Every structure is written in structure tokens, then in C-alpha cells.
Amino acid sequence: MTVTILCSGFGLGFYTPGLLVEAGLGRKGIPTEVLVFENVMGDAQRGRVDHSRRAYHDDFSVALMSQRIPQDIRKSIDPEQVSRLLQQWQAEGRRHFICLSGHWIYVLELYREQIGEALDVDLLYLDAIDSPSWKNVKRRIDKLEERYNEVWLFGHDEQPMNTYVDIAGSDPVQPYAEREKRLLVHGGGWGMGTYREHLDHLHNAGYALDIVLYEGDVPGDTEQGQRYHRMDPEWRTWQHNSEGRHTFPPFAEVIPGEPEQYQLHADYHMLCEIERRVKAIVSKPGGGTLADSFASGTPIIFLDPFGEHEQRNAERWEQYGYGITYDRWMSEYGGETDILEQLHHNLLTARQKLSPYPEQYAARYTQSIQQLAGEAGQ
């Protein structure tokens, strides 16, 4: 039976971890399909998503303000597309789902009512507390925990982490002494935050930088070892490849005077290769970045968060000893690598004690399939 992984393009933190889970389950021989919420939205609504992405990149204050406005995503859903999707699910007997975005709950609730049966659904939370999409749905539909299995990837309240999303090729984790004195600097999937304000400071601290550009951004100097990378500006999360599947975003290194050659990998996004080799990631504390940090054993230097949920992400990561705020790193440790190496070892020690989420899910999935087969044979 196919496991349906429900993602969203409202930030890559609700998308790339889903594809990493898909890759992990694929290695276990479990059939999967990734769906993106924007594919059940109308064209005009998808256009507004694009507009927001550009506005949030250009002005972080606009992004922060948007979180304070309550939104009912149901107004963006195309009823005809949802109806066709539910008919397909019912015809194929879909019962197993992994949901990364609260937007999909409305569709799952419709499906559950349509077939009159319980579903096997993991709600895979990519933040330490509810993100805005989850807050909005829980205002309208309560007691989700009674119908669905909640999995807090980074722990929740007093519950510690008990799993992580692994990345193909990340074992063994690259030893810290073998990593270059480089930092990966970015603003998450939508290029949000204050990361551009710190580039000169980081240069002066003695680090070479891998910098992610967004859409119309242009590369700067390369004299101090700076490298620039860009996600294909024509690519969108709701697009499919020639096989009808969603892909990781294509990335290219941006070299002045040379054409950009976009590449993608089937099992992970291309920044993973950089994350494995640098001393730390400098970024806002988005859930996708935390997931990559744990899998690669690479600490995070936190910049300003995008809302309360990201603030709590940073607090939890710092509490675990896996990251540090930019201001504290500079003021208390002078921007040195010793503290970063300690955070790396903390990550490595914790990682060795946990089993990956796809592995845990595969065990439960197999048990569920066997149970269904037993019931059918009675």
C-alpha cells in the first residue's frame, strides 16, 4: 500500500524533509507518493504564494507581520481538485499518510468522513511548537491527537527528541577536523531574514563563506574564498518531473561570467553536500535547517527567527547543545571554532543514540500491513 506524504511549498521546511522521508522509505522498499498542497489550490492562489515569497525575501518585516494575520486556508482550496484527489485515494485504498503541513488536515478530515474508516496518519511536526499553519487548523479542528499519531521531530514540551530524518550518504558524518573553515549562510527556502547583514562580519572573523542567492540576487566578491549558490528561479515545489514526481530543488554554483548549471539529486537537496563539509550553518532557525543540522552533524549559528515557532526551535537547539545564537557566539566566544566543534560532538553523540524516522515508520508500516492482511484472511 502506498504511503502518501503530504507536503507544502509554504517554505521548503514543509517540503524537503518530506522528500527526505520519501527517499528513506524508498530505501526500505515502501511505495510512496509526495503531494504538495499547492496542487489542490487554484492558479490565482498559487500566484499569491509566489508574490508572498518574493515580498518576504525583499522585506523580512513583511514576513513577520503576515504571521499576525489569521488565515483560513480553506478559502484557497479548489473543491474540484480535492474531489478528484479523494476519489483517487478511495479507488486505490489509500490509508497510510505522513502529513507535514496543517493545511492538509482539512482534506484528510474530508477523506476520513468519505470512507467512514480510520486512517493511519502521522502528523510530522517540523518545529518545536505549532507553526502558524498548525495553529490555524487547531483553532478550527480540535483533538487531532485522538485521531492521528503526533510525531514531534525535535521533541515537544518535556518530551526529548527520539528520532530524526536521515540523509543518504550522511554516514559516516564527516569529522570536524577534516572540514574547511567555511560557513554556509542562507535565509531558508524563501531567502528570509537577516543573513545578508552579517556577511562582512563573518568575512572579518576569518571564515570563507558559501552564500545562497535568491532569484535576482547577484554574487559579490570571491577574493576571500566566497562561493555562491542559487536555486533554479524557475522551479516551484508544485511542479512534477517527467516521471510525474516532485523533486528536490535544482541548485547551481554561481560563478561570475559563466552560465549556471542547475543540478539535482534524487535522494537529497544539493545543499546537503555543502552542509557536510562546513563548520556551521548560519541561518534563521527553520525546521528544515534543524533537520539538516542533525543529520549532517553540523551546528547552527542562529539569526533572527521567523516567528515564535522558530524562536522556540532556536531555544530548544541551544538547550540540547546543538546550536548557538549569533550574538552569543560572537560576544562570548569571539566567533571561534572551538565552541562549534563542541556542538558538533554533541550532535554526533545524540545522533548515534537515535534511529531514523523512516526506519521507525517502516517497522510500524510493516506491522500494519500484516495486521490488515490477517483481518482480510479471517
N, C-alpha and C positions, 0 to 999 in steps of 0.2 A: 504494500500500500504506500502511495506517495505521501511524503511529509511536505506540507505546504508551508513555506517560510514567508511570513508577511512583513514586508519592509516598507520604508517610506523615504522619499527623497527630500524631506524637510530637514536637511542636514545629513551628511554622509554617516554620522554616528548611528542612524537608524537603518543604514543600508549596507555598508561594507562589513560590519560584523555578521549580518545575515548571510552574506555571500561566503564569509569565512566558515560559518556553521555549515552551509551547504557543501563546501569543499570537504570539511571534516567528515560529514555524514557520507559523502560520496566515497571517501576512502574506506568506509565501513560497508560499502555496497548497498546503502539505503537510497532508494529513489527519492528525489526531491524536486520541488519547483519553487523558485523565488517569484513572488509577486510584489509589485510596488503600488502603493496606494494611489499614486497619480494616474494609474491606468484605469481607475474607476471614477476619475474626475473628468469633467468636460474640458474642452480645449481652452476656453476662456479662463477657467480656474487654474489650469496648468500654466497659462501665460502669467497669471498673477504670482504664482510661485517663482517664476523666473524674475519677475520685476522685484519681488522681495529680496531674492538672493543678491541681486546687484545693489539694491539700496542698502542692505545690511553690510555688504562689503565696503561700500563707499563711506558709510557713516555708522559707527558702532552704536551711537546713542539711539539711532532709529531702531536698531535691532532690539536694544534693551527696552525701549518704550513699547514695542509691539507685544512684549510678553505681558504687559499690564492690561491688555485689552482682551476680555473674554471672547472666545470664538467658538462657534458651533460648526464643526467641520461637516456636519450632515448637509448643510446648505450647498456644499461643493460636490456632493456625490451625484453621479449620473445614474438615475434609477434603472435605465435600460441596460447599462453595462453591468450593474450589480446583479440584475435579474438573470442575465446570460451567464454570469460567473457562477451564481448559486445553482443554476440548472446543470452546469458542467460538473460542479463539485458533487451534486447529488447523483448524477449519472455515473460518475467514477467512484462513488462511495468514499469520498474524502472524509476522514475522521481525525487525522493527525495534523496538528498545526503548531508552529512556533511563531509567536507574534511579538515583533519588536516595537511596534508603534500603536499607541492608544487609538489612533484613527480607525484601525481595523475592527475594533470591538463592536461597533455598530453593525458591521457586515457579519461578523461571527454570530452575533445575537439573532440576526435575521435568519441565518442558516440553521442555527440550533432550533429555532421555532419552526422552520420549514420542514425539517426532517423529523422533529419530535424525538430526538435522541441526544444523549450527552456526547460531547466532543472531547477528544484528548488534546488539550491545548496547554502549551507552556507560554506564559507571559514572561518574556525575557527582557528584564529591565536593564538598560544600559546607563543608569545613573544611580547615585546613592539614595536619592529620594525621587518622588514622582516629577518627571519633566512636565512642561505645560500641556502636552498632548494627553498625558495620562491624567493630569489634574482635571482637565476639561471633561474627559469622559467619565471620571469617577464622581463628578458633580451630578451627572445625569443618570448613571447606572451604578448602583452600589453593590457591595458584597461580591465583587468579581472573584475574590479568593475562594468563595464557596463553589464556584463553577469551573474555575481554571486553576492551573498549577503555577504559582508565582516563583520565578527564579530571579533573585537579585544578584547579578553578576559580580558586583563589588561588595556584597553584604548589605545589610539593612538594619537600622537601629542597633540592637546589641548582637545581631547575627553577623559573624565574620564571613569573609569570602570562603566558598567551598568548591569553586570551580573557576575555569577561565576558558576563553576561546583561543585555541591553539592555531598556529600559522604554519603551513607546510614549509619545511626547510629551516625552521627556527631552532631545531635541536641539532647539535648542542648549541646553547647560547654562546655567542662569540665572547671570549674572555676580555675583560675590561682593558688589560694591558695591551692587547692587540688592536684596540680601537684607535682611530685617528682622533686628534684633538679638534674635533669638529662638533657642531651643534646643528640639529635640524630645527628650523624656525618656520612656523606656519600658523595660519588662522583657522584651522579646521576645514571642513569640506566647502564652506561658503566663504572662506577668507575673512572671517570676522575678528575683531579685537584689536589689541594694541601692539601686536607683534612688530609692526613696521617702525614703531617708535624706539625700539631697543637695538636696532641693528648696529649702529655706530658704537654704542656702549659695549656690545658683545665683541666687536672687532677689537676695540681698545683693550679688552680683557684678555686678548691673545688667542681667540678662537677663530678658526676658519668656519664658514657657515654654508649650510645647504638651505636655500631660501625658496619657499614655494610662492610662485607668482599666480595671479588670478586674472583671467580674461585679458584686459587691456594693459595690465602692469608691464613695465619694461625693466629689463635687467639693469643692474648698476655695475659698479666696478667689479673686476675679477682679480685685482692685483694682490689681494691678501688671501687668495685661495677660495673666494666665494664661488659657489656653484648655484645655478638657478634651475628650477623645475616648474613645469606647468602642466596642469590637467587640460586635456583637449577641450577648448571652449565650446565646441560644437556638440560634445557628448552630454547626454542627460540620463538620469537614473531610470527614467521610464522607457528608454529605448531598448530594443532587443537586437541581438546579433543575428547572423544568417541562420542560426540553428533555433531561433526563437527564444533565446535565453538572455537573462540580464548578465552584465559583465562588470568587472571592476573598472574604474575609470582609467582610460589610457593616459599615460604620462610621458613627457619628453624632457630631456635636459635642454635648457635654452642656452645656446651658445651664440653670442652676437655675430651676425654675418652669415650664419648657417641656418638652413631650413630645419624646422622642428620635426623630429621623427618620433611620432607617438607609438608607444608600445604598451601592451597589457599582458598580464599573466593570468592563467586560468584559475590559479589557486589562491592568489593574494594580490593586493594592490601594490604598485611598484615602490611606494614609499617604504614598504616593509624592508626592502633591501638596504635602504639608507639607514633606517632606524636600528638595524642590527649592528651597524658599524660606527655609530656616533657615540659621544659621551653622554648626551642627553637630548631630550626633545624640549624645545621652548615653545609653549603654546598655551592657549586657554584650556581649561580642564574639561574638555568634552569627553563623552563616554567612549567614543571610538578611539580617541587618543589614549585613554586609560587602558583599554583592551589591548592595543598595540604595545603599550609600555610593558604590561605584564608578560605578554607572550615573548617579547624580544629581550626582556631583562634590562630595558633602558629607562632610566629615571626621567621624570618630567620636572622642568622648571616652569612653575605656573605663572601665567599672566592673568590679567583681569578676567573674571568669569562672565559667561553669558547667562545671567540669571541665578536664582537661588540654588537650583539643582546643580549647576556647575560649581558654585561656591562650596556646596556640600561634598561634591566629588573631590575637590582640592583638599578640603579638610580631612576627608577620610584617607586619601592617598598619603597625606603628610603624617597622619596618625599611624598608618601602617609602616611608615618609614620608606615609602617608595617614591616620594617626590618632595619638592620644597618650593616655596614661593620665590619669585624673582627677587623681591626686595630683601627677604631674609638671606637668600643665597649671597647677595652682594654685600649686605651690611654686616652679617655675622661671619661669613666665610670668604669674603673678598673675591668671590667668583672663582674659587679654586676647584680643582677636580677631586680632591680627597673626599669631600663630603659626597660628591656624586658617585664615587666608587663605592662608598659605604651603602648608599641607596641601591646601587646595582646589586651588591651582595645580598641585601635584604630581599630584593625581588627574586634573586636566584634561589635563595633558601626556601622562600614561600612557594615558589613555582614547583619545586621538587616534591612538595607535600600534597599537591592538588592534582586531580585528574581532569582532563579537558572536558568541557561541556558536551561536545559531540560524542565522546566516549560514554559519558554518563547517560546521555539521551539514547544512544544506540542500545544500551542494555535494557532500558525501560521499554523502548520500542519493540525489541525482540520479545520481551515478556508479554507485551500487549498483543502482539500478533499471534503468539502461541495460545493465549487465552481466548482470543476470538476464534481461532481455528478449533479449539476444544469445544467452545459453545456451539459452533456450527455442526460439529460432528455428533452432538448429543441428540 
